Amino acid sequence: MALLTDAVGQSLSTRPDIIGPEISKALSGLHDQIPPFPRDVAMKIIEEELGSPVEAFFCYMSKEPVAAASFGQVYRGVTLDGSNVAVKVQRPNLHHVVVRDIYILRIALGLVQKIAKRKSDPRLYADELGRGLSGELDYTLEAANASEFLEAHSSYSFIRVPKVLLHLSRKRVLTMEWMVGENPSDLISASSGDSVAHVSGYSERQQNDAKRRLIDLVNKGVEASLVQLLDTGLLHADPHPGNVRYTSSGQIGFLDFGLLCRMEKKHQYAMLASIVHIVNGDWPSLVHALTEMDIIRPGTSIQRVTMDLEYALGEVEFKDGIPDVKFSKVLGKIWSIALKYHFRMPPYYTLVLRSLASLEGLAIAADKNFKTFEAAYPYVVQKLLTDNSPATRRILHSVVLNRRKEFQWQKLSLFLKVGATRKSLRQLVAPNGEASLNCSPGGVNGAVDIANLVLRLLPSKDGVVLRRLLMTAVSRITVRSIERGYSNWDGASLIRMMISKEAIFFRQQLCKAIADLLYKWMLEGIIAMIQHGSQLGLRSAPNNRDLSLHSRLFSPISDYHHHQSLLRDRRLRVIFFKALDSVRRDPVLTVRFCWVSFIMFMTASALACHRIVVSLSEIYLGPVVSLPSKRVAISF
């Protein structure tokens, strides 16, 4: 049972809920300790499967395998048309050996259950292992898995999946394109200055570059894990570092598709909810999400599980709305509770947690301060802010609405701060195709970027979730209003937020939008007057220069079209007027809102007039007059 022992050990290394985290960690080392079988045997298998000599399909085949696993080994080859490929060959006489050993294992686990008097049935693991290994024995199924994984993740440019050469693949032979990339182990060695292959040492610059590549690999690995978990629902079932590569183009490449884990949609949303509830410390909701994923067994005391989770994870500190703790520490506490209450850990749950913990271990070799939550949670926030499905809306509402279904603006603001660190969301902030802003959630610049992000997101197609949230804010009938006998819309809380001290950056960005529109309208009026020969008291430019000078007035204003869509968006106007309707019942709030609105409009008018004077003076007076910069600080 030597081969099955290795396979079982590798498989059990991803099931700490069965064997415990310490043994799981030890068994993970089996991935790199599989001896190869002779080359002539491998070549004979290729000939038998393809029906012709190896030379009829390949002009080159490496003498030694580049990798060996429990059930097969990989050679590097070159096809007759010059393509570099990886040829995976199955070990000889494998099928009947695996079937026999699985049967023996099932009997042994049944005896273990009786002797240890365990509540869980370990024979189910033998059944699960048998189903998985039967798939690995047929490389045509692995070829189908690889093609399915490639198709599911083809829209994610940072994920690289090799293509299968179906005409050179059979039941015991699998041929895929060769993936050129760095092994995480080599990156770790290079970042620490250890020798790799024939390289005896590294300069400080090479070490720093290796650290940068390793951190980039880990960040993309974390995002790839979340994409598989929350978007595609198709998980790579063997996520150890040996099956990952970092390409020269900065992509993360995946190898070995013998097993894939497929998730139901309801489990994807439950997993998303569990991540959010851990971050927000909502332990009852976390237990509910675990129940939705069939993790907590029927009859388990929900109250005791909730109390233990709160005791184990309640001490976690937060930084900018993200847990400031190592993921491995949180994972260890989750495992201890899982073992205590005999949780049923689904394969996808274990795979994702193991993958994220493994990636964090790689990153720490280059950056001791790396936090998996810091890399992962912004993706979760983006998912909640841009996915308009009912399930994600319920999760988001559970965070930003309190038990009385009233908005918690501070939590929404915190969500936006975290979301602003996502590159794909920051691209909305960068005007006119410029590079995305490198903003951080803290500080004045971060607050300005977040305000700009919100104003850009609201009228966009990706802003439907945020618009729904605002509509909820202005259309929610509060419990207190019902007790008073009238429908007092909760939109007043939105107005209070807009005129609060914390919202000054939002008002500044809105003021800038109004100033842009006023400036554009003033320019159009002035140009119309000039074209009709109106006398403005300015020196006329020579006819030869007239068109070129006036074209400068017509030059596009940064963000003009975006600001125009923001202020003219019918959906946002409906939200705004609903909020105004609630303000009329509060005279003090009405006066405050009118005063702030008046100051904003006057400030925008002054800014627009200043820009008009500067623009016209620069065109007609040239360098004769030195005027201050067009950038004017807005403060009110």
Number of C-alpha atoms within 10 A of each C-alpha: 13 10 17 20 14 19 21 20 20 22 21 21 26 26 22 19 20 20 13 15 18 10 15 20 14 12 18 16 13 19 20 11 11 17 11 19 16 11 15 10 12 23 15 14 19 24 16 15 16 18 10 12 13 17 12 12 16 18 14 16 18 14 11 14 21 14 16 20 21 21 22 22 23 22 20 20 23 19 16 13 9 11 12 18 23 24 25 27 27 24 22 15 8 14 14 8 14 20 15 12 17 19 13 13 21 18 13 14 17 15 14 15 15 11 9 8 10 11 9 12 14 17 18 13 18 21 15 11 16 19 11 15 22 14 16 21 20 18 22 19 19 21 25 15 21 25 16 15 21 19 11 15 19 13 9 12 10 18 21 21 22 19 16 22 15 13 9 17 21 19 17 21 24 25 24 22 18 17 19 12 16 18 17 22 15 16 26 22 18 24 24 19 18 15 13 15 6 6 9 9 15 18 11 12 10 15 21 17 15 22 23 17 22 29 22 17 27 26 21 21 28 24 21 21 23 21 20 22 26 22 16 16 19 22 25 28 21 23 22 19 17 16 16 21 22 26 19 11 8 17 20 24 22 24 19 21 23 23 18 20 16 16 19 11 15 12 20 21 19 23 21 22 25 23 17 22 21 19 18 18 17 18 22 17 19 22 20 18 22 21 16 16 21 15 17 22 14 9 6 12 11 16 11 11 19 18 13 16 21 17 12 16 17 15 9 16 12 12 9 14 18 21 20 17 18 19 21 18 11 16 15 14 15 16 19 15 15 19 16 10 15 19 20 18 21 15 16 23 19 16 23 21 16 21 22 24 21 19 26 26 19 21 25 18 18 22 15 10 12 22 19 23 20 21 20 21 24 23 24 20 21 19 18 25 23 18 16 16 10 9 18 20 19 13 19 21 19 17 20 20 19 11 9 9 16 18 24 15 15 12 15 18 18 16 24 21 25 24 26 31 23 19 16 13 22 22 18 22 26 18 15 11 9 10 11 15 18 15 20 19 21 12 9 11 14 19 23 18 25 27 25 21 23 19 22 24 23 20 22 15 9 17 19 18 21 20 18 15 20 20 20 20 25 27 18 17 18 16 13 12 13 11 9 9 8 11 16 21 22 22 27 23 18 22 20 16 15 17 19 13 11 13 15 19 22 21 22 21 20 21 21 22 23 24 25 24 21 20 23 19 12 15 19 14 11 16 15 12 13 14 8 8 9 11 10 10 6 10 9 11 14 9 9 8 10 11 11 12 17 16 11 12 18 13 8 11 12 12 18 19 14 17 22 14 16 22 16 12 14 12 15 18 13 13 20 17 13 19 23 19 14 22 24 13 13 10 10 10 17 17 13 14 19 12 13 16 15 12 15 22 17 14 20 24 20 15 23 23 16 16 19 20 12 17 17 18 17 16 15 14 14 11 10 9 10 11 11 9 8 13 9 10 7 16 11 10
